[in-house]
């Protein structure tokens, strides 16, 4: 048996080929992630004439060119979790960190764990696409949080306290009442320069145009707040209106991107056989269903529900020694943090919208 350890970095990799007992088959060498050099590596491995196992450490997206190229040519490729490899690497007394040493370590890992290595199985294209969309959705959601903070910071100068009176972003339809409102009324002076009756009429016309609930009481509260508050930047400044409206524009662009990605995720998720089952779960709606499927992937790859729980990192690993058995254990958190976040959102939705008492999840919550 021959273990081929590949330490992957951006655009190149270091390769070490070992036999049992540390016998080096070939001197360490580097391979660029281009067709020519990967082809030469594949031909070299095919000429070894023995059972060959290629071992890689998962490195985000950098290892994907090598992985996909070797899998297309029928090689056994094992992708190892970075945390597991880190534990294996730290067994020695000295902590040497070079690309060559890492390649040797990965090769040795392949020899030591030969009989428990698993050949990498690529996800179906739909699940892979959903996963990519889910990651981009989280990326733009972080941008949205920063954009909201930037807009809120400006409103503390021009319209302090207005955020508490206007509901926030609706993830289902992409509407944001706060940004729509401050785009029209960007400073309290634009409100107080009108009479109460004029602002109420203007506000009701605006809500009808934007599709929001028409409420004279809300208009009166906004007008009273505008009268009582003290803006710290005057509306006469030439840059005030521009800054507020640009912050709204950026926020709206991010919202449009989020809705575009979510629509595509929903389209892909509905084509999967498990979508009706996921959609029927309590607390899971049109928004959470595609996000949940994107994080889990193909659920058929898990042998049991406990395996899925371990994947999410919400399992409590057993701890037993002699006569002692630990019962109050914390969750491992060695799994997908994004999946745990979506699970939290599902449970929050269940608590917000009370489920029927005969529902299994609702009974479990009461029991807990």
ABEGO torsion letter per residue (X at the ends): XBBBBBBBBBGBBBBBBBBBGGBBABBBBBBBBBAAAAAAAAAAAAAAGBBBBBBBBBBEAAAAAAAAAAAAAGBBBBBBBAAAAAAAAAABABBBBBAAAAAAAAAAAAAAAAAABBBBBBBBAAAAAAAAAAAAAAAAAAAAAAAAAAAAAAAAAABBGAAAABBBBBAAAGBBAAAAAAAABABAAAAAABBAAAAAAAAAAAAAAAGBBBBAAAAAAAAAAAAABBBABBAABAAAAAAAAAAAAAAAAAAAAAAAAAAAAAAAAAABAAAAAAAABBGBBAAAAAAAAAAAEBAAABABAAAAAAAAGABBBBBBBEABBBABBBBAGBBBAAAAAAAAAAAAAAAABBBBAABAAAAAAAAX
